[in-house]
Amino acid sequence: MLRKVDRLILRVPSLEAAVRYYRDTLGLKLVRQEKRVASFRLSDDTTELVLHSDPDQPAEAVYYLVEDVRDLYRRRDELQLKFVSAPKQITRGYSATVRDPFGSVLLLLDRTTSEAGEDVVEDARAPGTLFAGIETRVPTKKELLVQLYEKIGRTADDLPYTPHFEGLYKQYASGHSEPLPTRQEVWRHLLNLRKGGKLPKLGDARSESPDVGPDAEAKLRETLGNDIGKRDRLPYTPRFDEIVDQFNKTQPRPLSPHLVWRLVAKLAK
């Protein structure tokens, strides 16, 4: 069933530095480089190493090449494979995340559709979610997350960096086997559910954006830069920690990460 390791995926903090290291120091062949992803060919000339700096993609992943993902899906009971979701189309075939009878996670892909050519850097991300690629590592337990969300009774936009989120995170993570979700992933699971209309309406947020004055708001806008247009990607990332630190250095009284988040949410509307 498993023909070979098709690609290894690694997230790196600096794509440019990582490309120089893997190309110039380790001697791998650079096939293609784009803004946030680069692809290398290993010495067997078939296996790829994909480096990326995208916080929405898994930090590490191994994809196995199979003959036909959809055929495995049809025979899943016979093969004792538990599919996290139905096969999804990617650039040159289909991919799926499955678990074997022992709970091990296997990332599968095939090449059953037309070839995309060597110019394409394919990361096998899953389409159709607000944060593509997250579900391939840790599946969303929808019923559990909705139940915990209702119990807390605090709107999603008002949750980041609060004790309520910490409580939700610990209970939700305890309902998973390895690998456990990170806080970043749980946040994104929540927003994917909200996008799909699966989260109940809880009314207005409990906390309001702090009144820091126009000068401070302008400073935060400057600190955010292009990230102001993608605020939902920020919580529980190193980038947001950096924003909080930079902004608070300009303020007479530092704000908590939650209040900075509420201010970011206000400015991004």
C-alpha positions as CSV (number, residue, x, y, z in Angstrom):
1,M,0.0,0.0,0.0
2,L,2.7,2.5,1.0
3,R,4.9,2.9,-2.1
4,K,7.5,5.3,-0.7
5,V,8.0,8.5,1.3
6,D,6.9,11.2,-1.2
7,R,7.8,14.3,0.7
8,L,9.0,15.6,4.0
9,I,7.6,18.9,5.2
10,L,9.4,21.2,7.7
11,R,8.5,24.6,8.9
12,V,11.4,27.0,9.4
13,P,11.6,30.4,11.0
14,S,13.5,32.0,8.1
15,L,13.0,30.5,4.6
16,E,16.0,32.3,3.1
17,A,18.4,31.1,5.7
18,A,17.0,27.6,5.5
19,V,17.3,27.5,1.7
20,R,21.0,28.6,1.9
21,Y,21.7,25.9,4.5
22,Y,20.0,23.0,2.8
23,R,21.3,24.0,-0.6
24,D,24.8,25.2,0.1
25,T,25.8,23.3,3.2
26,L,23.9,20.0,2.9
27,G,24.1,20.0,-0.9
28,L,20.4,19.3,-1.8
29,K,19.1,20.3,-5.2
30,L,16.7,23.3,-5.0
31,V,13.8,22.6,-7.4
32,R,11.7,25.7,-6.8
33,Q,11.4,28.6,-4.4
34,E,8.5,30.9,-3.8
35,K,7.7,33.5,-1.2
36,R,7.0,31.1,1.7
37,V,7.9,27.7,0.4
38,A,10.8,26.0,-1.2
39,S,11.2,22.4,-2.6
40,F,14.3,20.3,-2.7
41,R,15.0,17.0,-4.4
42,L,16.8,14.4,-2.3
43,S,19.6,12.2,-3.8
44,D,17.2,9.4,-4.7
45,D,15.7,12.0,-7.2
46,T,12.1,11.2,-6.2
47,T,11.7,12.2,-2.6
48,E,11.1,15.9,-1.9
49,L,11.9,18.0,1.1
50,V,9.6,21.0,1.4
51,L,10.6,23.9,3.6
52,H,8.0,26.6,4.5
53,S,7.5,29.5,6.8
54,D,3.7,29.4,6.8
55,P,2.3,29.4,10.3
56,D,-0.9,27.8,8.9
57,Q,0.9,24.7,7.9
58,P,2.2,21.8,10.1
59,A,5.6,22.2,11.6
60,E,6.5,18.6,10.5
61,A,4.8,16.1,8.2
62,V,5.6,13.0,6.2
63,Y,3.5,12.1,3.2
64,Y,3.4,8.6,1.8
65,L,2.7,7.9,-1.8
66,V,0.1,5.3,-2.5
67,E,-1.5,4.0,-5.8
68,D,-5.0,5.5,-5.2
69,V,-6.3,7.3,-2.1
70,R,-9.9,7.0,-3.1
71,D,-9.6,3.2,-3.5
72,L,-8.2,3.0,0.0
73,Y,-11.1,5.0,1.2
74,R,-13.6,2.6,-0.4
75,R,-11.7,-0.3,1.3
76,R,-11.2,1.4,4.6
77,D,-13.1,-1.2,6.6
78,E,-11.2,-4.1,5.0
79,L,-7.9,-2.3,5.6
80,Q,-8.8,-1.2,9.1
81,L,-8.0,2.4,8.3
82,K,-9.9,5.3,10.0
83,F,-10.1,8.3,7.6
84,V,-10.1,11.7,9.4
85,S,-12.1,12.9,6.4
86,A,-12.9,11.9,2.9
87,P,-10.0,12.2,0.3
88,K,-9.4,15.8,-0.9
89,Q,-8.1,16.8,-4.3
90,I,-4.6,18.3,-4.4
91,T,-2.5,19.5,-7.3
92,R,-1.7,16.1,-8.9
93,G,-4.0,13.7,-7.2
94,Y,-5.8,13.2,-3.9
95,S,-4.7,13.2,-0.2
96,A,-6.1,12.0,3.1
97,T,-5.2,11.7,6.7
98,V,-5.8,8.3,8.2
99,R,-5.2,6.4,11.4
100,D,-4.1,2.7,11.6
101,P,-5.5,0.3,14.2
102,F,-2.8,1.4,16.7
103,G,-3.6,5.1,16.5
104,S,-0.7,6.1,14.3
105,V,-1.4,9.0,11.9
106,L,-0.5,8.4,8.2
107,L,-0.6,11.2,5.6
108,L,-1.3,9.7,2.2
109,L,-1.3,11.1,-1.3
110,D,-1.5,9.8,-4.8
111,R,-0.8,10.9,-8.4
112,T,-4.1,10.0,-10.1
113,T,-4.8,13.2,-11.9
114,S,-2.9,15.1,-14.6
115,E,0.7,16.1,-13.8
116,A,1.3,19.7,-12.7
117,G,4.9,19.9,-14.0
118,E,8.2,20.6,-12.2
119,D,7.4,24.3,-11.6
120,V,4.7,23.6,-9.0
121,V,5.8,23.5,-5.4
122,E,3.1,21.3,-3.8
123,D,2.7,21.2,-0.1
124,A,-0.4,18.9,-0.1
125,R,-2.4,21.3,2.0
126,A,-6.0,20.5,2.5
127,P,-8.4,22.9,0.7
128,G,-11.6,24.4,2.0
129,T,-10.8,25.6,5.5
130,L,-10.1,29.0,6.9
131,F,-6.7,27.8,7.9
132,A,-5.7,25.3,5.3
133,G,-3.5,22.4,6.4
134,I,-4.2,22.4,10.1
135,E,-6.6,19.5,10.0
136,T,-4.0,17.2,8.5
137,R,-2.1,17.1,11.8
138,V,-4.8,17.2,14.5
139,P,-8.4,16.5,13.5
140,T,-11.2,18.7,14.9
141,K,-13.4,17.0,17.5
142,K,-16.4,19.1,16.6
143,E,-18.9,17.9,19.2
144,L,-16.4,18.2,22.1
145,L,-15.3,21.7,21.1
146,V,-18.8,23.0,20.6
147,Q,-19.8,21.5,24.0
148,L,-16.9,23.2,25.7
149,Y,-17.5,26.5,23.9
150,E,-21.2,26.5,25.0
151,K,-20.2,25.7,28.5
152,I,-17.8,28.6,28.7
153,G,-20.2,31.1,27.2
154,R,-17.6,33.5,25.9
155,T,-17.5,34.5,22.2
156,A,-14.6,33.3,20.1
157,D,-13.3,36.8,19.4
158,D,-13.2,37.5,23.1
159,L,-11.4,34.2,24.1
160,P,-7.7,34.6,23.1
161,Y,-5.3,34.9,26.1
162,T,-8.0,34.5,28.8
163,P,-8.3,31.9,31.6
164,H,-11.5,30.8,29.8
165,F,-9.5,29.8,26.7
166,E,-6.9,28.0,28.9
167,G,-9.7,26.0,30.5
168,L,-11.2,25.2,27.1
169,Y,-7.8,24.3,25.7
170,K,-6.9,21.9,28.5
171,Q,-10.2,20.0,28.4
172,Y,-10.2,19.9,24.6
173,A,-6.5,18.7,24.4
174,S,-7.2,16.0,27.0
175,G,-9.8,14.5,24.6
176,H,-7.1,13.9,22.0
177,S,-4.5,11.1,21.7
178,E,-1.0,12.0,20.5
179,P,-0.3,14.3,18.8
180,L,-2.0,16.8,21.1
181,P,-3.3,20.1,19.5
182,T,-1.4,23.3,20.3
183,R,-3.2,26.4,21.4
184,Q,-2.8,27.8,17.9
185,E,-4.5,24.8,16.4
186,V,-7.4,24.9,18.9
187,W,-8.0,28.6,18.1
188,R,-8.1,27.8,14.5
189,H,-10.4,24.8,15.0
190,L,-12.8,27.2,16.7
191,L,-12.7,29.6,13.8
192,N,-13.2,26.9,11.2
193,L,-16.3,25.8,13.1
194,R,-17.5,29.3,13.2
195,K,-17.0,29.8,9.5
196,G,-19.0,26.6,8.9
197,G,-21.8,27.9,11.1
198,K,-21.3,25.2,13.7
199,L,-20.7,27.5,16.7
200,P,-23.7,28.7,18.6
201,K,-24.4,32.5,18.9
202,L,-23.3,33.8,22.3
203,G,-24.1,37.4,22.0
204,D,-21.7,40.3,22.5
205,A,-18.1,40.0,23.7
206,R,-17.6,40.3,27.5
207,S,-14.6,42.7,27.2
208,E,-14.3,45.8,25.1
209,S,-11.3,47.2,23.2
210,P,-9.2,49.4,25.5
211,D,-9.4,53.2,25.0
212,V,-5.7,54.0,24.3
213,G,-6.2,57.1,22.2
214,P,-5.6,57.8,18.5
215,D,-1.8,58.0,18.8
216,A,-1.5,54.6,20.4
217,E,-3.9,53.1,17.8
218,A,-1.8,54.6,15.0
219,K,1.3,53.0,16.6
220,L,-0.4,49.6,16.7
221,R,-1.4,49.9,13.1
222,E,2.2,50.7,12.2
223,T,3.4,47.7,14.2
224,L,0.8,45.4,12.6
225,G,1.8,46.3,9.0
226,N,0.3,43.9,6.5
227,D,-0.8,41.6,9.3
228,I,-3.8,43.9,10.0
229,G,-5.7,42.2,7.2
230,K,-5.3,38.7,8.6
231,R,-5.9,39.2,12.3
232,D,-7.4,35.8,12.8
233,R,-4.1,34.2,12.0
234,L,-2.2,36.0,14.8
235,P,-3.3,34.5,18.2
236,Y,-0.9,32.1,19.7
237,T,1.9,32.7,17.2
238,P,5.4,34.1,17.7
239,R,4.3,37.0,15.4
240,F,1.6,38.1,17.9
241,D,4.0,37.9,20.8
242,E,6.3,40.2,18.9
243,I,3.5,42.6,18.2
244,V,2.5,42.8,21.9
245,D,6.1,43.3,22.9
246,Q,6.8,46.1,20.3
247,F,3.5,47.9,21.0
248,N,4.0,47.8,24.8
249,K,7.4,49.3,24.5
250,T,5.7,52.5,23.2
251,Q,3.1,52.7,25.9
252,P,3.4,54.2,29.4
253,R,1.4,51.2,30.8
254,P,1.7,47.8,29.1
255,L,-1.5,46.0,28.0
256,S,-2.1,42.3,28.5
257,P,-2.0,40.1,25.4
258,H,-5.8,39.8,25.6
259,L,-6.3,43.6,25.6
260,V,-3.8,44.0,22.7
261,W,-5.8,41.3,20.8
262,R,-9.1,43.2,21.5
263,L,-7.5,46.4,20.1
264,V,-6.2,44.5,17.1
265,A,-9.7,43.1,16.5
266,K,-11.1,46.7,16.6
267,L,-8.6,48.1,14.2
268,A,-9.0,45.2,11.7
269,K,-12.7,45.7,11.3
